[in-house]
Every structure is written in C-alpha cells, then in structure tokens.
Amino acid sequence: MDRLSNTVRPYAWGSTTAIPELLGTDPTGEPQAEMWMGAHPGAPSRITRPGDTDPGSGSGTGRSVSDHSGAGPDHSGAGGRSLADVIAADPERELGPAAVAAFGPRLPFLLKLLAAGAPLSLQVHPDLAQAQHGYADEERRGIPVDAPHRTYKDANHKPELICALTPFEGLCGFRRPAEAADLLAALGVDSLKPYVDLLRARPEDAALREVLTAILGADPDEMSRTVAEAAEAADRLGGDHAPYAQIAHHYPGDPGVIAAMLLNHVQLQPGEAMFLGAGVPHAYLGGLGVEIMANSDNVLRCGLTPKHIDVPELLRIVRFEATEPGILRPEAAPSGEELYETPVDEFRLSRYVLPDGGAPVDLTAATPQILLCTAGAPRAGEIALGPGESVFVPADETVEVSGSGTLFRATVAV
C-alpha cells in the first residue's frame, strides 16, 4: 500500500483553521477548503514506491500535505508519482478486474476533507444520462471545456456524501411549499409576497418551479434590495431565520439568499452524514467533514456565487419536489465496520472506530481502497497514520489495521 501526499485547495470559502487543527499544523492565514485524496486530474494524490526516481512536482494547484517518515504531516510539497499515472499504467492491478469492468480504467471516486468557513454555492448535479447528453451537446457546439460558461466538464454524474467530523450545517432539498411560504412571509418584506402567494396557491411542483424561476430571473437591482431587506429582517427575527442572515452577510444582494429559503436547513452532529443525489439542490454552510463523490466536476449553480448560472439547464435538471432531508447514521456490522448506505456503486464509505488494545482488523478487498485517519494513531499494515493522513491500497493487497483511532474506508460497491 502507499502513503498519499495530498493537495489542499485554497478556495475562498474554506476555513482558515479546521484542516490545520486536524493535521496538527499551524494555520497559514489562508483558507484551506478541501484536501483531495484520489486520482482526479485536477489535483491527484502522489505516492512514492520503492525504486521510484521521479521527484514529481505535483499537478493541480494548492498545498501538498505528505509524510513519508510517519512523524506527522509535512507541508514541504514532497513529490512522487501521480496516483492517476500509476493507475493508468496498470489499471487491473491497481483497481482490480471488477472495478475496471464496472467503471473503466480509473478510480471512480474522489475522497476529500472539506472545511467550510463560509457558505458554498447553491448547486445541483445531473444524473448520468443528463450528464452524458449535456457533455455531448457542448462538445458538439465546440465550447471549450475550460470556458467560464461551460456547464458540463465531463460525461459523468456526481452523487456525493458528506459525513460530519464537527457540527456541520447545510441546506438540502426543497421544503414543503407551505413551510417555505411561512418562512418568507414572516420576514414582512413586500417584494416577497408574490412568491408567498405562489407557494400557497400552486401545486407543489409548479409552486417550487415558478418561484425559483422568478427568483433567478428577477431584475438584479430589485433583487438586491429585496435580499437586503430580507437579510435585515432575518437578523432581527433570529431562530429559523438566522442562517439566512449569515448567508446574506457572505453574499449580499445575491438571489441565492432567497432561493436558499426554499430549502431544508440541516444540522449534522459528528458521525452523521447526508447523501446528495441527482437533481437535489443543496449547499454546505459550515463545518468540517469527510466527503466522497463520483469522480466528476459537473455542477449547475443556483446562486451564492459569482460564477456562471445556466438558468434554462438548471431548471431542466432540478427535481422540483419537497423532500425530508435524510440524515444518515452508520450501520454497524459484527466486523466493526460502520457503513453509510447509499444507492450508488461508484463509492462506498464506512468508518472504523478502533479501540485501544483491540485485535487487528483485516480490510483486504478485491477493490481499490483509500484509508483516511481522522483521530488517534492507528496503523495500516506497517504505516503509522495520524489525523488527516491517508493510504491507497490496491485491489487484493493484504491490509490489516490496528492500534486505536478512527479510520474512514473509501472503496467501490462492486
């Protein structure tokens, strides 16, 4: 197995302290938003195997976090080989025949530490058929894949799961229209009354669709004034309205502030998780968590962002149905594995809480694995891990974990 050297991405919404606190390093003063573990071409993890001579400088942008001595995280930017290149050189050896047959010759998931210090964009992801159609259409029209107005970066879907390491706050799925109407009406903002009336008068699908369409299509100056009034009222009222005052603080005048009020507000405690399927609008607001997703960049934004919003395509992708935000708690097996059940095959996330003095646990599998330590000092084979450190385990490679601490196990469901 291979110790991973991972990249931390400095997105503006990132916390300046959460990832350094986990790693036991000093904050830099810059946001540290996501640490990527996997083989995504944007920032693949790097490994060093016996006999490697390529020092490597890393691809993608951000800070490399590595430790080849077992003595703790190192911010030196140590090199090695890209995990993406290692897998491409021998997919069946690294991933196993079953994973290659199911997903092709690449690691089908991306594992992250995500640390939100400010709200992320309000967004939605396509299903697989929508992604394939949208990607082919933009390719046919000759839109460069890195163009700011490009919607589909690849032909894959992007289901994802976030598991809280600290109290974690987010938005997920539409509220019942009547509940959204009550929340908006309580603000006492005259320009919101048409939305309130629509939410109370129309059937669920039509109400949610018409109100979101109206919010995104409103005159920018008028919407900016509405958001300012709504934010002031939300701050004054507090309670259920308080999160939206905070969102408006970060995104003054953004129509996404009003769109966010249509969604369920979710608070996760450590160990709880939230699954985000295709077509479900969502946003993360704050906290540290372990996130896993299918290996895709396809994001359609609804607001809380200066980036491109493709309103017609967004309205085609969003599922306009009210949902109860399901909070996932892991299902424990006799082996000690605590599994977060999801309806996708590209990833499978579970957790092991290893007690002091417990027997070693055999995690050998016919599929590729990434093991991430989030607490304690467990060992994966001969590799000692500290919080925030991880290893890649090729398919069929023998691996036992021992010691005490918490490990997350990411693999595929084949």
N, C-alpha and C positions, 0 to 999 in steps of 0.2 A: 504494500500500500504506500501511498505517497502523501507527505505533508504538503498542504496547499499554501501557496503565497497568494494572497487575495488583494484586490483593489478596493479602496474606499472611494466612493464617488461623492464629490462635494457639492451636491445640488443645494440651491439656496434655501430650501425648506428644511434642510437637515438640522438636527440638534448639534450643538457645539460640544456637548458633554456626554451624551448617553453611550456612544460607542467607545470613546476613551475610558469611561468609567468601567465598562465591561472588560476591556482589554487590560486595564491597569496602567494606562499611559496618561501622560499629561495632555490636556486639550491644547490644540493649536490656535484656538480662537476662530478658526474657520468652521463652517458647517461640515459635518460628516454624516451624510444621509444614508448611504447604503454600502454595505460590504458584499461584494458579489463572489459567490462560490460556484464554479461550474465552468462551462466551455462556451459561453456566449461570446460571439466575436467582438462585441463592444468592449469587453474587459475580462478576457479569460483568466482563470486561475493559472498559476505556474507551478511546476513541480521540478524537482531535481532527483534524478535516478542515478545509481552508480554507473559511472562511465560517461555521464553527460559532460560535454565540454562547452556547450553553447551558454554563455553567461546570460543572454537574454536581457532585454531592457523593458519588457512588458509592452503590451499593446492596450489601447484604450487609455482613458485619462483617469487620473486620481492618484491615490497614495497606496503603495504596496504594503501589505501587512504580512510579514513572514517570520518564521522562526525555525531554523534548521538545527538548533542546538538543544531544544527542549527547555531553554532557560527563560522563555517568555517572549511576548510579541516584540518584533523588531521592525522599526519604520525605515530601515535602510534602503528599501526598494530592491532587495535581493532578487536575482534573476532566476534562471532555469528555463525550462521549455514550456510553451503554452500547452495547457491541457487540451485545447481544441486540436492542436497539431499532433499531440500524442495519440488522441483518439482517431484522428483522420488517418494516421499511419497504419493502424491495425484495429479497425472498429470491433470485429468479432472478439478479439482477445480482451479489449478493454470493457466493452459493453455487454458481451455475451450474445449468442445467436438469437435468443428470444427477443431481446430489446432491439437488435438491428432489424429483425423481421417485422417488428411492430412499428418502429418509428424511424427507420433508416439509420445511416452510419453517423449519428451524432447524439450527444447526450440530450435527452428530450426535456430536461427540466433545468431551472435555474434556482439556486438557493441563495437567500440573502439574509443579512441582518439589516433591518430597516429602522431608522431612528428619526421620527418626525418631530421637529421642533416647531413647525408651523403647518397649516393645512396643505395637503397635496391637491392637485387639480381634481375637480369633479369629473368623473370619467366613466366610460363603459367599454367593454370589449366584445368583439364579434364572435359568433360561433364559427366552427371550422368551414362550413360551406360559404358563409358570408365573407370570411377572410380570403378564401380561395378565389371567389368571384371578384371581390374588390381589388385584390392584388393583381389579378389578370387584367382587369379593366384599366387600372392605372399604368400597368406595363404597356398595354396596347396603345394608350394615349401618350406614351413617351414621357411621363412625369418622372423626373429623376428621383431615385429612392431617398435622397437626402434633401429634397426640396421642402421648404417650410410648409407648403400647402399639401404635401403628400400625406394621405391618410393611412394607407396600408404599407407597412415596411416589409412584410413577408406574407406568406400564404398560410399561416398557422393561427390557431385560436390561442387565447391566453387566460384560461381559468387560473385562479390563484387562491391561496390560503394564507392567512396571517394568524400567527399564534403569539399571544402576548407574553413578553418577558417581564414587563412592568404594567401597571394600569394603562390601558390603551383605549383611545377614543376614535370613533369613526362614524361614517354615515353609510347605510347600506339598504338599498331597495326603497320603493315608494311606500309612504304612509297610506293609510286609508284616506280617500279624498276628504271625508268629513273631518278627520283629525287634522289634516293639513289646513283645511278651511278655518278651523277653530284657532290654530296656531297663528295664522296670518291675521285673522280678524282681531285677535287680542292686541295686536300692535297698534290698532287705531289709525292706520295710515290710509288716507282716502284713495290713493292711487292703487292700492292693493285690493280694493273692494271688487273690481271686475273679476279678479282671479278667485276671490272667495265665492262669488256668485256662481261662477262656472263649476267650481269644485263641488258645490252643493246641489247644482241643478242637473248636471250631466251624468250619464253612466260612467263607471269607473275608468274604463279605457279611454273614452272620449274626454273625460274631465282632465285626466293627467296629461294626455297628449296635447290638448288645446292650451292648457295653462303653461306647460313647458315651452311649447311653440311660441306663445305670446311673450313669455319672459325673454327668450333668446332673440326674438325679432323686434323687441321694443326699441324706441328711439334711445340712443346711448345717453344723451343728456338727461332725458326724463327718467331713465332707469337709474342713473347715478344719483339723482335727487331722491328717488324712491328708496334706494339702498341706504342712503344717509339717514333718512327719516326712520326707516325700519331698524337700522343699527342703534340709533339713539333710543328708540322705544324698547328694543330687546335688552339693551344695557340697563335701562330703568326697571324693567319688569323682572329680569333675572330668571331664576328657575329654569324651566324648559327652554326659555328663550336665550339664556346666557351663551350657549355655544355659538349662536349666530352673530352675537355681538363680537365675539372673538374672531370669527371668520372674517367679518367685515373690517376689523382692525387690520388684518393682514391684506385684504383685497378690497379697499374702499371703492365703492361705485361699481363693483363687478356684479353683473346679473346673476352669476353663480351663487351669490349670497341668498337671493330669493329662491333660486332653484333648490338650494340645499334644504330649505324649509319644507320641501315636499318629501324629503327622505327621512327614514328612521334614524334616530340618533342611538348609537350603540356604544356601550362601555364594557370592555373586556377586562377581567382580572387575570393575573398571571396564570398561565396554563390553559386559559380559554382561547378559542380560535373562531375565525369567521371565514366561511367559504364564499367566494365571489364568482358566480357563473356568468355565462354569456348574457349580454343584454341587461344586466343589473347595474344601475347607476350607483356609484359609491365614491367615497373619498376617505382618506386617513387624515385625522386631525392632530394626533399627538401620541407619543409613546414609543417604546422600543419593542420590537417583535422579530420573530423568525418568519420570513415569508418564503413561500415556494410557489412556482408558477411554471406553466408550459413555456418552452423556450421561444418567446415571441416578443415583438415590440409593438404590436397593434393596439393603439389607444385612440379612442374617439373622445374628445373632451367636451364637457358641457359648460364649463365655467371655472372660476378661480384660477385663471391662467392668462398670461399674455399671448399664449401660442394659438395657432390656427384652430378654429372651430368650424367643422364641416357640418352645418346645421341639417341640410337635407339627408346626408348619410347617417348622421346621428339619430335623427327621428326614425329612420328605417331600421336601425339596429336596436334601439331601446325597447325593452319589454315594458309596456305600459300596463302593469298590473301591480296592485298592492301586495306586499309580502310581509310576513313576520320575519325579522332578521334572526335567523337561526344561529344560536351560539353553540359551538361545538366543544364538547368536553371529551377527552380521550377515553377510548375503551381499553381497559386493561386486560391483558392475556396472562395465562399462568407463567409464561416465559419472562414476564416483567415488561414486555413491550406495551406501550400505551399508544394506540393508533388513533389518528384523526381521520375518520372515514370521509371520503369524497367520491363523487361519481365519475372521476376521470382516471385514465390509465397512465398519462404521461408522468405523474408523480405520485408518491406515497410518502407521507410524513408521519413519523412516530417519535416517541420520546422514551428514554430510559433514565430513571432516577436510581442510580447505583448506590446502595447503602455501604457504609464503611464496614469492611470485613466480609462483604458478600462474595459469593462464588463468581468466577468469571462467566461471562455470557457469550455464547457463540453466535456471531452475526453473519457467518459465511452465507453467501447467497449467489444465485446464478445471474444476478443483475448487478449493474454498477451502483455504488453507494457513495454518498458523502456523509461523513460523521462530523457533527459540529458540537463542541463543548460550550455550554453556557454557564456552568457553575462547577466548582470543585476542581479536582485534579485526577481525572480518570486516565486510563491508558488504553490505546487501541493497538493491540499487539505490543511491540516494543516502543511505540511512540507515546511519549507523555504529552498530554494536552492540558492547556489552561483555558480559561474563559475566552471565547472568540476565536479559538484555534480549530482547525479542521483538517481532515484527511480525505483523500479519494481512495476508494477500494475498488479495484477492477473486479469484474464478474468472476465468480468461482475462486477468488482468492480467500484463503483462510484468514479469519479475523476473529479474535476474542477481545472483549472489552472487560476491564477490571478496574479496581480502585473505587473511589467514591466521587460522586458528582452527577451532573445532568448532561446527557448526550441526546441530540436530535439526530435521527437517522432519515436521510432522504434517499429514495430509490424510485423504481418504477413498478407499476402494478401489472406485471405480466408473469 
